[in-house]
Amino acid sequence: MNSSSIRKTVVLLPLLLLVCLSAASATDVTVGCPGGIGGQFSSITDALNFLDQFGPHTIMVSGTCTENVIIQRRNGIAIYAAPGQNATVANAANPPSFVIQTFGAHQISLSGLTVQGGSDGILVNGDSEAQIADCTFQNNSVDGFAMQGGSIGDIENSIFQNNGGSGIDVGANATLTLSTYRDQRIQISNNHGGGITMDGSFLQINFGTVTIENNGGPGLVASGGRLLIFGGNLPTNGNIYQGNVDGIDIFNGATALFFGQNFVRNNGAVGMQIDGSTADFIGGTLPDGTPDGTVIEGHSLVGVNVTGSSEVSFAGAHKIQNNGSAGGNPDFLSGLRVSRSSTTTGGGMSIVNNVGPGILVDFKGGIEILPRVSITGNGMMECDFST
């Protein structure tokens, strides 16, 4: 054996040893909290303390675990409900604290859990990575699910309800994707604050299977950051924002792209507000060839309010319809209001049957109406650019 071969052997043997040790560290454990099936451990915290920092590890849970779980600087932890069993994680601190908190943790997944009774149900923090599936976050005094500090999250087929703040709060340069199967939905409802609150972060919604309804604040509010919202292209799907104080608010330099079917309907005074931001709405096509787009309807004052040097464009079969009510403030009452901003409409859009003008342009606002736009049945400004 020559000296070159010896050097290669010295380098490779420690690497092989490291791989073997890493593979050997994977561990599966069970937790049986009060009311659950028997397990190796009586709490999730005890199970975490038994496991080393590097997985992959799995923790199968049943019963109601009354504790506050901290997952710090760990990798590859999956916590999930036992098949056919209920698994709840409830706050144990007084005053309430985070039920679950991650910090500097990667490849963390939660599935089949109910998380309740804390300040936040879960805080994903410190550049953590978390995947949530088939979970319920409810009855927390602040937010159901919170992310910050550059963390990355993915949520599938889960429920966020009856929390004291927002259902979901995303801030401080975090990235969140809501992406579930077409026959499932993410439900965000009856929270005292907004449905989704976002500040300086990135949110993507895929496949049009999110419902945000009956929240005490806006269905979705973005201050800065970026929104990428895909509404799906099947007749039975589309993102729904309904019954909230406002439908969608986009503020403070945010950028937003809405594609396909999004239904913003029957919220409070305003369907959508875009202030000091950029938003583009692009229509899609259903499988049968029918054009689709965003529908904004049923608001008591104005369908879309564009202000503060915003730039907005509508291209496709979008509908702003049936907004406004008798006696509304005439400075706002309209289907589409443009103030100190610019808006372009085209490509099969319709602005119809609003109480007030279909389009209200004031305070140095600018509107460009391209071919194939219908503005009819409104209180004022009846035009048909559909040819």
Order of alpha helices (4+ residues) and beta strands (2+ residues): alpha-beta-alpha-beta-beta-beta-beta-beta-beta-beta-beta-beta-beta-beta-beta-beta-beta-beta-beta-beta-beta-beta-beta-beta-beta-beta-beta-beta-beta-beta-beta-beta-beta-beta-beta-beta-beta-beta-beta-beta-beta-beta-beta
